[in-house]
Amino acid sequence: MITYRVDVSDLHQHEFQVTLTVPEPQAQQTLSLPVWIPGSYMVREFSRHISRLHAHQGGQAVGLVQKDKTTWIATCTGRQPLVLTYRVYAFDNSVRTAFLDAHRGFFNGSSLLLKAHGYETQPHRLELKTLPKGWEVATAMAAIKVDARGRGWYEAADYDELIDHPVELGQFWRGRFMARGVPHEFVVVGNWPDFDRERLLADSQRICEAQIAFWHGKKKPPFDRYVFLLNAVDEGYGGLEHRNSTALIAARRDLPQLGKAKDLSDGYVTLLGLISHEYFHTWNVKRLRPAEFAVYEHSRENYTELLWFFEGFTSYYDDLFLLRAGLIDVPRYLKLLSKTLSTVLATPGRHVQSVAEASFDAWVKYYRQDENSVNASVSYYTKGALIALAMDLLLRSGKQGSLDDVMRLLWQRSQGGPVSETDIQLAFDEVAGVDVGTALQTWVHGTEDPPWQALLERLGVAWKTETPSLAQRLGLKVSESALTGIKVTQVLQGGVAQASGISAGDELLALDGWRLRRLEDAQRVLNVSPESTLLVCRDQKVFSVLLSVFSHEGETIGGVQLTEAALAPSAVALRRQAWLTP
């Protein structure tokens, strides 16, 4: 059996020490570390943090030759166990890699644990014993022999499972609840003393029970235990799904606070949405997954055009399950949906890149945003969520099922396994009883917007377009502060700012002789002047440009506000109720 021992080598140098033992190595034993972690579609080159890699058999040094950026070959003599030792620098306080300091340790196996080629499908064991005093272990990996603090031996069925169990180390709070007969743990590190632990457990339980019922009715889910690992920080947001656990990061101010049981801040709703999103991934991407991900290739990119479904549709359901679990009301849900619509409609790149292309290009575009991304690309998360909305409303308005039926049909047909785009289209057509796959194909592979307003109005939801802000009228985004002034971060394609020659990175100094402190201050000048002179600083050079806001013919988009239509016909109101009733 392949075994690993992970020790805390140097807290202040942020290094883990790893010992890997291959009991019966091959004569030319290949070893490698993944270049990416499933769920985060970017090559991250984890091997760059490995140092002091040595190998030996029976106390004798073994030659190691590096084949490429992430692969080594050990020339072994006989069948004596091959033992490798190495250190891994860990100082990325995210959910994707590894972190270690005097207060906390965390790692994903893909960042630490070399793969012994030829033995990937065999059971793997992990030893976690040599830890600082008072530290505990939290992970969803099966415990074989551990003490009360979780220190000891863990086992995974194969290498893929081994690296699909993140590990939290340190002193943390741990709470538990049951959901449909299955034990769930919630581990939180970095929380304030007045953190309302019981409320977080109760609210998470409601989300989990609603989602288990969605997929399985009264049956149990396809796991025996689930673990949430939440790292509360000053600023941060994100999550990464695993087969029966998830790693989360959130601002600690967004945690629920004792004595404020009725307070439902935007930050806490965002955290609950993150919990809902990652938990839904337990089914939609970890089990029901793209056909291209039937077997992961850890050494290179794994391309698929289906992230609009697996990430986008999950993004549609995350907030919807907050409503279904009774954690938010309908007005709050429609407010969240309005925000997503406003974000996508303010993205010129939706007319340039399809969500299928965005999925395929995730490796080079989504995780590498720059000032022009808003013009050249679209998020398969947000637009994918709105395509899910469009398809759900299309089915519901046609009185032939819903997206819920499609998701469950796909789960049953694939037996919780890989699916193709054809499988998805056929499921839609079967639930609808007519061809709706053509509409899906158009919206997924084209750049045309689905008729969101018309579809929402069919379900008794009123659509109101808000007055554009000055930034929206100008077609730009800025950062503002007393120290740096007004700095342009993005210039939207086809807008006033682009037509006037303004670029990302420019500082906006004055308008018609008036010093600008905030962008909205310019509104008073533009209200009375059809054409104004804007003073701009770029790379220490000051120059002026002309702004003609009212004469510009480009697209000016304000935000969207959704509300329940008060005078909806009874049949429409019933369909709306079926969609939005918790």
C-alpha positions as CSV (number, residue, x, y, z in Angstrom):
1,M,0.0,0.0,0.0
2,I,1.3,3.5,-0.9
3,T,1.8,5.5,2.3
4,Y,2.5,9.2,3.0
5,R,3.5,10.9,6.2
6,V,2.9,14.6,6.4
7,D,4.8,16.4,9.2
8,V,4.9,20.1,10.1
9,S,8.5,20.8,9.3
10,D,8.9,24.5,10.0
11,L,6.0,26.7,10.9
12,H,7.8,30.0,10.4
13,Q,9.3,28.8,7.1
14,H,5.8,27.6,6.1
15,E,7.0,24.1,5.0
16,F,5.5,20.7,5.3
17,Q,7.8,17.6,5.2
18,V,6.4,14.7,3.2
19,T,7.6,11.1,3.3
20,L,6.3,8.8,0.6
21,T,6.8,5.1,0.7
22,V,6.3,2.8,-2.3
23,P,6.5,-0.8,-1.0
24,E,7.4,-2.5,-4.3
25,P,8.6,0.0,-6.8
26,Q,9.2,-0.5,-10.5
27,A,12.7,-0.5,-11.8
28,Q,12.1,2.9,-13.3
29,Q,9.6,4.4,-10.9
30,T,7.8,7.5,-12.2
31,L,6.5,10.0,-9.8
32,S,4.6,13.2,-10.4
33,L,2.5,16.0,-8.9
34,P,-0.7,17.3,-10.4
35,V,-0.5,20.7,-12.2
36,W,-4.1,21.6,-11.4
37,I,-6.9,20.7,-8.9
38,P,-10.3,19.6,-10.1
39,G,-12.9,22.3,-9.7
40,S,-10.4,25.1,-10.3
41,Y,-9.6,25.1,-14.0
42,M,-6.2,26.7,-14.3
43,V,-2.7,25.1,-14.5
44,R,-1.1,26.2,-11.2
45,E,2.2,24.3,-11.3
46,F,2.1,22.9,-7.7
47,S,5.5,21.3,-8.1
48,R,7.3,24.7,-8.0
49,H,7.0,24.6,-4.2
50,I,8.8,21.2,-3.9
51,S,12.4,21.3,-2.6
52,R,15.0,18.9,-1.1
53,L,13.6,15.9,-2.9
54,H,15.6,12.7,-2.1
55,A,15.0,9.0,-2.6
56,H,16.6,5.9,-1.0
57,Q,16.1,2.1,-0.7
58,G,17.4,0.3,2.3
59,G,19.4,3.3,3.4
60,Q,21.1,3.7,0.0
61,A,20.5,6.7,-2.2
62,V,18.5,6.3,-5.3
63,G,19.1,8.3,-8.5
64,L,16.3,10.7,-9.4
65,V,16.1,12.3,-12.8
66,Q,13.6,15.1,-13.4
67,K,11.7,14.4,-16.7
68,D,9.7,17.6,-16.9
69,K,8.3,20.4,-14.7
70,T,6.3,18.0,-12.6
71,T,7.7,14.5,-13.2
72,W,10.6,12.5,-11.7
73,I,12.0,9.0,-12.4
74,A,13.7,7.0,-9.7
75,T,16.1,4.2,-10.8
76,C,15.4,1.5,-8.3
77,T,17.4,-1.7,-7.4
78,G,15.4,-4.7,-6.4
79,R,12.0,-4.6,-4.8
80,Q,12.9,-3.0,-1.5
81,P,10.6,-0.1,-0.5
82,L,11.4,3.2,-2.2
83,V,11.3,6.0,0.3
84,L,11.1,9.7,-0.9
85,T,11.4,12.7,1.4
86,Y,10.8,16.3,0.3
87,R,9.5,19.6,1.6
88,V,6.7,21.7,0.3
89,Y,6.4,25.5,0.8
90,A,2.9,26.3,1.8
91,F,1.8,29.9,2.0
92,D,-1.3,30.3,-0.2
93,N,-4.2,31.1,2.1
94,S,-6.8,30.0,-0.4
95,V,-9.0,26.9,-0.9
96,R,-6.9,25.6,-3.8
97,T,-3.4,24.7,-2.6
98,A,-1.7,24.6,0.9
99,F,-1.0,26.9,3.8
100,L,1.1,26.7,7.0
101,D,2.0,29.1,9.7
102,A,2.2,29.2,13.5
103,H,-1.6,29.2,13.9
104,R,-3.0,27.0,11.1
105,G,-2.3,24.4,8.5
106,F,-4.3,23.4,5.5
107,F,-3.6,21.4,2.3
108,N,-5.1,19.7,-0.7
109,G,-3.3,16.5,-1.6
110,S,-2.8,17.7,-5.2
111,S,-0.4,20.3,-3.8
112,L,1.6,17.9,-1.5
113,L,1.3,14.2,-2.4
114,L,3.4,12.9,-5.3
115,K,1.7,10.2,-7.4
116,A,3.4,6.8,-7.8
117,H,2.7,5.8,-11.4
118,G,1.4,2.3,-11.8
119,Y,-0.2,2.2,-8.3
120,E,-2.8,4.9,-8.7
121,T,-5.8,2.6,-8.4
122,Q,-4.5,0.9,-5.2
123,P,-5.5,2.1,-1.7
124,H,-3.4,4.9,-0.3
125,R,-2.8,5.8,3.4
126,L,-2.0,9.1,5.0
127,E,-0.3,9.6,8.4
128,L,-0.8,12.8,10.3
129,K,0.8,12.6,13.7
130,T,3.7,15.0,14.2
131,L,1.8,18.2,14.8
132,P,2.2,21.2,17.2
133,K,0.8,20.8,20.7
134,G,-3.0,21.3,20.8
135,W,-3.5,21.0,17.1
136,E,-6.3,18.8,15.7
137,V,-7.1,17.3,12.3
138,A,-10.3,17.7,10.3
139,T,-10.9,15.9,7.0
140,A,-13.6,13.8,5.4
141,M,-11.1,11.1,4.5
142,A,-11.8,7.7,6.2
143,A,-10.0,7.4,9.6
144,I,-8.3,4.1,10.2
145,K,-6.7,4.7,13.5
146,V,-6.7,8.2,15.1
147,D,-6.8,9.7,18.5
148,A,-9.4,12.1,20.0
149,R,-7.8,15.0,18.1
150,G,-7.8,13.2,14.8
151,R,-4.1,12.5,14.7
152,G,-3.2,9.2,13.2
153,W,-3.9,7.2,10.0
154,Y,-6.3,7.8,7.2
155,E,-7.1,5.8,4.1
156,A,-8.4,6.5,0.5
157,A,-9.5,3.9,-2.1
158,D,-7.1,5.3,-4.7
159,Y,-5.0,8.3,-5.6
160,D,-7.9,10.3,-7.0
161,E,-9.8,9.9,-3.8
162,L,-6.7,10.7,-1.7
163,I,-6.3,14.2,-3.3
164,D,-10.0,14.8,-3.1
165,H,-10.0,15.2,0.7
166,P,-8.7,18.6,1.9
167,V,-7.2,18.6,5.4
168,E,-7.5,21.3,8.1
169,L,-4.9,21.4,10.9
170,G,-4.8,23.6,14.0
171,Q,-7.1,24.8,16.7
172,F,-10.6,25.4,15.4
173,W,-14.2,25.2,16.3
174,R,-16.1,22.1,15.2
175,G,-19.9,21.6,15.2
176,R,-22.1,18.8,14.0
177,F,-25.6,18.2,12.7
178,M,-27.6,15.5,11.0
179,A,-29.2,15.9,7.6
180,R,-31.5,13.1,6.4
181,G,-29.7,10.7,8.7
182,V,-26.2,11.5,7.6
183,P,-23.7,13.2,10.0
184,H,-22.3,16.5,8.8
185,E,-19.4,18.5,10.4
186,F,-18.7,22.2,10.2
187,V,-15.2,23.3,11.0
188,V,-14.5,27.1,11.3
189,V,-11.1,28.7,11.9
190,G,-10.5,32.4,12.4
191,N,-13.9,33.3,13.7
192,W,-14.8,36.1,16.1
193,P,-15.7,35.2,19.7
194,D,-19.3,36.4,19.2
195,F,-19.8,34.0,16.2
196,D,-23.3,32.4,16.4
197,R,-22.3,28.8,16.0
198,E,-25.8,27.3,16.4
199,R,-27.3,29.5,13.8
200,L,-24.7,28.5,11.2
201,L,-25.4,24.9,12.0
202,A,-29.1,25.2,11.8
203,D,-29.1,27.2,8.6
204,S,-26.6,24.8,6.9
205,Q,-28.7,21.9,8.0
206,R,-31.8,23.3,6.3
207,I,-29.8,23.8,3.0
208,C,-28.4,20.3,3.1
209,E,-31.8,18.7,3.9
210,A,-33.4,20.6,1.0
211,Q,-30.8,19.5,-1.5
212,I,-30.8,15.9,-0.4
213,A,-34.6,15.8,-0.8
214,F,-34.2,17.5,-4.2
215,W,-32.0,14.7,-5.5
216,H,-33.2,11.7,-3.6
217,G,-36.6,12.3,-2.0
218,K,-36.6,10.4,1.3
219,K,-33.5,8.3,0.4
220,K,-30.1,8.9,1.8
221,P,-27.4,10.7,-0.3
222,P,-24.4,8.9,-1.9
223,F,-22.1,9.6,1.0
224,D,-21.9,8.6,4.7
225,R,-20.4,11.8,6.1
226,Y,-19.9,15.3,5.0
227,V,-17.4,18.0,6.2
228,F,-17.4,21.8,5.7
229,L,-14.0,23.4,6.2
230,L,-14.4,27.2,6.6
231,N,-11.5,29.6,6.8
232,A,-12.7,33.0,8.2
233,V,-10.4,35.8,7.1
234,D,-10.4,39.6,7.0
235,E,-11.2,39.7,3.3
236,G,-11.9,36.8,1.1
237,Y,-14.5,34.7,-0.7
238,G,-14.5,31.3,-2.4
239,G,-15.0,27.6,-2.3
240,L,-13.8,24.4,-3.8
241,E,-16.0,21.3,-3.9
242,H,-14.9,17.8,-3.1
243,R,-16.7,14.4,-3.1
244,N,-17.9,14.6,0.4
245,S,-16.5,17.8,1.8
246,T,-15.8,21.4,0.7
247,A,-13.2,24.0,1.5
248,L,-14.6,27.5,2.0
249,I,-13.1,31.0,2.6
250,A,-15.2,34.0,3.7
251,A,-14.9,37.3,5.5
252,R,-15.3,36.7,9.2
253,R,-17.7,39.7,9.4
254,D,-20.1,37.7,7.3
255,L,-20.5,35.0,9.9
256,P,-23.7,35.2,11.9
257,Q,-23.4,37.1,15.2
258,L,-24.8,36.2,18.6
259,G,-27.7,38.3,19.7
260,K,-28.7,39.1,16.1
261,A,-30.8,36.1,15.2
262,K,-33.2,38.2,13.0
263,D,-30.4,40.0,11.2
264,L,-29.9,38.7,7.6
265,S,-27.1,40.8,6.3
266,D,-26.0,40.7,2.6
267,G,-22.7,39.2,3.7
268,Y,-24.3,36.3,5.6
269,V,-26.7,35.6,2.6
270,T,-23.6,35.5,0.4
271,L,-22.0,33.0,2.8
272,L,-25.1,30.9,2.8
273,G,-25.2,31.0,-1.0
274,L,-21.6,29.8,-1.1
275,I,-22.4,26.9,1.2
276,S,-25.4,26.0,-0.9
277,H,-23.3,26.3,-4.1
278,E,-20.5,24.0,-3.0
279,Y,-22.9,21.5,-1.4
280,F,-24.9,21.2,-4.7
281,H,-21.6,20.4,-6.4
282,T,-21.6,17.2,-4.4
283,W,-24.0,15.9,-7.1
284,N,-23.5,18.3,-10.0
285,V,-19.8,18.1,-11.0
286,K,-18.4,15.6,-8.5
287,R,-20.7,12.7,-9.6
288,L,-22.9,14.0,-12.4
289,R,-20.0,15.4,-14.4
290,P,-18.7,16.2,-18.0
291,A,-17.9,13.1,-20.0
292,E,-14.5,14.6,-20.5
293,F,-13.9,14.3,-16.7
294,A,-14.7,10.6,-16.5
295,V,-11.0,10.1,-15.8
296,Y,-9.0,13.1,-14.7
297,E,-5.6,13.7,-16.3
298,H,-3.6,15.5,-13.6
299,S,-0.6,16.5,-15.8
300,R,-2.4,18.9,-18.2
301,E,-5.5,20.8,-18.9
302,N,-8.8,18.8,-19.1
303,Y,-11.0,20.6,-21.6
304,T,-14.8,20.7,-21.7
305,E,-17.5,23.0,-23.1
306,L,-19.9,22.1,-20.3
307,L,-18.9,24.3,-17.4
308,W,-21.9,26.5,-18.2
309,F,-24.0,23.6,-17.0
310,F,-21.9,22.3,-14.1
311,E,-21.0,25.7,-12.7
312,G,-23.7,27.9,-14.2
313,F,-26.6,25.7,-13.4
314,T,-25.2,25.2,-9.9
315,S,-25.0,29.0,-9.6
316,Y,-28.7,29.1,-10.5
317,Y,-29.7,26.7,-7.8
318,D,-27.5,28.0,-5.0
319,D,-29.6,31.1,-4.2
320,L,-32.8,29.2,-5.2
321,F,-32.2,26.7,-2.4
322,L,-31.9,29.5,0.1
323,L,-35.5,30.3,-0.8
324,R,-36.6,26.7,-0.8
325,A,-35.0,26.2,2.6
326,G,-36.9,29.2,4.0
327,L,-33.8,31.2,4.7
328,I,-34.7,34.1,2.5
329,D,-38.1,35.4,1.2
330,V,-39.2,35.9,-2.4
331,P,-38.3,39.7,-2.6
332,R,-34.8,38.9,-1.3
333,Y,-34.4,36.1,-3.9
334,L,-35.6,38.4,-6.7
335,K,-33.1,41.0,-5.5
336,L,-30.3,38.4,-5.8
337,L,-31.5,37.4,-9.3
338,S,-31.7,41.1,-10.3
339,K,-28.0,41.5,-9.4
340,T,-27.0,38.6,-11.6
341,L,-29.0,39.9,-14.5
342,S,-27.6,43.4,-14.1
343,T,-24.0,42.0,-14.0
344,V,-24.4,40.0,-17.2
345,L,-26.3,42.8,-19.1
346,A,-23.4,45.1,-18.2
347,T,-20.9,42.8,-19.8
348,P,-20.2,43.6,-23.5
349,G,-18.2,40.3,-23.8
350,R,-21.4,38.3,-23.7
351,H,-21.9,39.4,-27.4
352,V,-18.3,38.2,-28.2
353,Q,-17.9,34.9,-26.4
354,S,-20.4,32.1,-25.9
355,V,-20.6,30.2,-22.6
356,A,-19.5,27.1,-24.4
357,E,-16.3,28.9,-25.5
358,A,-16.0,30.4,-22.0
359,S,-16.0,26.9,-20.6
360,F,-13.4,25.7,-23.0
361,D,-11.2,28.7,-22.5
362,A,-11.5,28.7,-18.6
363,W,-7.8,27.6,-18.4
364,V,-6.5,30.7,-20.0
365,K,-9.2,33.3,-19.5
366,Y,-11.6,33.0,-16.5
367,Y,-8.8,32.8,-13.8
368,R,-6.7,35.4,-15.6
369,Q,-8.9,38.4,-15.8
370,D,-7.5,41.7,-17.0
371,E,-8.9,45.2,-17.8
372,N,-10.3,43.9,-21.2
373,S,-12.0,40.7,-20.0
374,V,-15.3,42.4,-19.6
375,N,-15.2,43.2,-23.3
376,A,-13.9,39.9,-24.7
377,S,-15.4,37.2,-22.4
378,V,-18.4,36.2,-20.4
379,S,-18.6,34.3,-17.1
380,Y,-19.9,30.7,-17.5
381,Y,-21.0,31.1,-13.8
382,T,-23.3,34.1,-14.2
383,K,-24.5,33.7,-17.8
384,G,-24.7,30.0,-17.3
385,A,-27.0,30.6,-14.3
386,L,-29.2,32.9,-16.4
387,I,-29.4,30.2,-19.1
388,A,-30.6,27.8,-16.4
389,L,-33.2,30.4,-15.4
390,A,-34.3,30.8,-19.0
391,M,-34.7,27.0,-19.5
392,D,-36.5,26.6,-16.2
393,L,-39.0,29.4,-17.0
394,L,-39.4,28.0,-20.6
395,L,-40.4,24.6,-19.2
396,R,-42.6,26.0,-16.5
397,S,-44.4,28.4,-18.9
398,G,-45.0,25.5,-21.2
399,K,-46.7,23.5,-18.4
400,Q,-44.3,20.6,-19.0
401,G,-42.2,20.1,-16.0
402,S,-39.3,22.1,-14.8
403,L,-35.5,22.2,-14.6
404,D,-35.8,20.2,-11.4
405,D,-37.1,17.3,-13.5
406,V,-34.3,17.6,-16.0
407,M,-31.6,17.5,-13.3
408,R,-33.1,14.4,-11.7
409,L,-33.6,12.7,-15.0
410,L,-30.0,13.2,-15.9
411,W,-29.0,11.8,-12.5
412,Q,-31.1,8.7,-12.9
413,R,-30.0,8.0,-16.5
414,S,-26.3,8.5,-15.9
415,Q,-26.5,6.7,-12.5
416,G,-24.7,9.8,-11.1
417,G,-21.9,9.6,-13.6
418,P,-20.5,11.3,-16.7
419,V,-22.9,13.0,-19.2
420,S,-22.4,14.7,-22.6
421,E,-24.1,17.8,-24.0
422,T,-26.3,15.5,-26.1
423,D,-27.5,13.8,-22.9
424,I,-28.4,17.2,-21.5
425,Q,-30.4,18.2,-24.6
426,L,-32.2,14.9,-24.8
427,A,-33.3,15.3,-21.1
428,F,-34.7,18.7,-21.8
429,D,-36.6,17.5,-24.8
430,E,-38.0,14.5,-22.9
431,V,-39.2,16.7,-20.0
432,A,-40.7,19.3,-22.3
433,G,-42.3,16.9,-24.7
434,V,-41.2,19.2,-27.5
435,D,-37.9,20.4,-28.9
436,V,-36.4,22.9,-26.5
437,G,-32.9,21.6,-27.0
438,T,-32.6,23.9,-30.0
439,A,-33.1,26.9,-27.8
440,L,-30.5,25.6,-25.4
441,Q,-28.1,25.0,-28.2
442,T,-28.6,28.6,-29.5
443,W,-28.1,30.2,-26.1
444,V,-25.1,28.0,-25.2
445,H,-23.2,28.2,-28.4
446,G,-24.3,31.6,-29.6
447,T,-24.0,35.1,-28.2
448,E,-27.7,36.0,-28.3
449,D,-29.3,36.9,-25.0
450,P,-32.2,34.6,-24.0
451,P,-35.5,36.6,-23.7
452,W,-35.2,36.9,-19.9
453,Q,-37.7,39.7,-19.6
454,A,-40.5,38.0,-21.6
455,L,-39.9,34.6,-19.8
456,L,-40.0,36.3,-16.3
457,E,-43.2,38.2,-17.2
458,R,-44.8,34.9,-18.2
459,L,-44.2,33.7,-14.7
460,G,-45.6,36.9,-13.1
461,V,-42.4,38.7,-12.4
462,A,-42.2,42.4,-13.3
463,W,-39.1,43.7,-14.9
464,K,-38.0,47.3,-14.3
465,T,-34.9,48.9,-15.8
466,E,-33.2,51.3,-13.4
467,T,-31.8,54.7,-14.4
468,P,-28.1,54.2,-15.4
469,S,-25.5,55.5,-13.1
470,L,-23.0,58.0,-14.4
471,A,-20.4,55.2,-14.7
472,Q,-22.8,53.1,-16.7
473,R,-23.6,56.1,-19.0
474,L,-19.9,56.7,-19.6
475,G,-19.2,53.0,-20.1
476,L,-16.4,52.6,-17.5
477,K,-15.6,51.2,-14.1
478,V,-13.5,53.1,-11.6
479,S,-11.8,52.8,-8.2
480,E,-12.1,55.9,-5.9
481,S,-10.2,57.0,-2.8
482,A,-9.0,60.1,-1.2
483,L,-5.4,59.1,-1.8
484,T,-5.4,57.9,-5.4
485,G,-8.4,59.9,-6.7
486,I,-10.5,58.5,-9.5
487,K,-8.8,55.7,-11.4
488,V,-10.3,53.9,-14.4
489,T,-10.2,50.1,-14.0
490,Q,-12.2,49.1,-17.1
491,V,-13.5,50.8,-20.2
492,L,-16.5,49.1,-21.8
493,Q,-16.6,48.5,-25.5
494,G,-18.8,50.8,-27.4
495,G,-19.2,53.3,-24.6
496,V,-18.7,57.1,-24.3
497,A,-15.4,56.6,-22.4
498,Q,-13.9,54.4,-25.2
499,A,-15.1,56.7,-27.9
500,S,-13.5,59.7,-26.1
501,G,-10.1,57.9,-25.8
502,I,-10.1,57.0,-22.1
503,S,-8.1,53.9,-21.1
504,A,-7.9,51.6,-18.1
505,G,-5.3,53.0,-15.7
506,D,-6.2,56.7,-16.5
507,E,-6.7,59.1,-13.6
508,L,-9.7,61.4,-14.0
509,L,-8.7,64.8,-12.6
510,A,-11.2,67.5,-13.5
511,L,-14.2,68.3,-15.6
512,D,-14.7,71.7,-17.2
513,G,-12.3,73.2,-14.7
514,W,-13.9,71.5,-11.7
515,R,-11.6,69.2,-9.6
516,L,-13.1,65.7,-9.4
517,R,-13.1,63.8,-6.0
518,R,-15.8,61.3,-6.8
519,L,-17.1,60.3,-10.2
520,E,-20.7,61.2,-9.3
521,D,-19.5,64.8,-8.8
522,A,-19.2,65.1,-12.6
523,Q,-22.9,64.6,-12.9
524,R,-23.6,68.2,-11.9
525,V,-21.4,69.5,-14.8
526,L,-22.7,67.0,-17.3
527,N,-26.3,67.8,-16.5
528,V,-26.0,71.3,-17.9
529,S,-23.3,70.9,-20.5
530,P,-23.9,68.8,-23.7
531,E,-20.1,68.5,-24.2
532,S,-17.5,68.8,-21.5
533,T,-13.7,68.7,-21.3
534,L,-12.2,66.1,-19.1
535,L,-8.7,66.4,-17.7
536,V,-6.9,63.0,-17.6
537,C,-3.6,61.9,-16.3
538,R,-1.8,58.9,-17.9
539,D,1.7,57.8,-17.1
540,Q,2.4,61.2,-15.5
541,K,1.2,63.0,-18.6
542,V,-1.8,65.3,-18.4
543,F,-4.2,65.8,-21.4
544,S,-7.8,66.6,-22.1
545,V,-10.6,64.7,-23.9
546,L,-14.1,65.7,-24.9
547,L,-17.1,63.9,-23.4
548,S,-20.4,63.9,-25.3
549,V,-22.7,61.8,-23.0
550,F,-26.1,62.8,-24.4
551,S,-25.2,62.5,-28.1
552,H,-23.6,59.0,-27.8
553,E,-25.6,56.3,-29.6
554,G,-24.0,53.3,-27.9
555,E,-25.7,50.9,-25.5
556,T,-26.4,52.4,-22.1
557,I,-27.6,49.8,-19.6
558,G,-28.9,50.4,-16.1
559,G,-29.6,47.8,-13.5
560,V,-32.5,45.5,-13.5
561,Q,-35.1,45.4,-10.7
562,L,-37.4,42.3,-10.4
563,T,-40.6,42.2,-8.3
564,E,-43.7,40.1,-8.1
565,A,-46.3,41.4,-10.5
566,A,-49.3,42.5,-8.4
567,L,-51.9,41.9,-11.1
568,A,-50.8,38.6,-12.6
569,P,-53.6,36.4,-13.9
570,S,-54.4,33.4,-11.7
571,A,-52.8,30.8,-14.0
572,V,-49.6,32.9,-14.1
573,A,-49.6,33.4,-10.4
574,L,-50.0,29.7,-9.8
575,R,-46.9,29.0,-12.0
576,R,-45.0,31.7,-10.2
577,Q,-46.0,30.1,-6.9
578,A,-44.8,26.7,-8.0
579,W,-41.5,28.2,-8.9
580,L,-40.9,30.5,-5.9
581,T,-42.7,28.8,-3.1
582,P,-40.2,27.6,-0.4
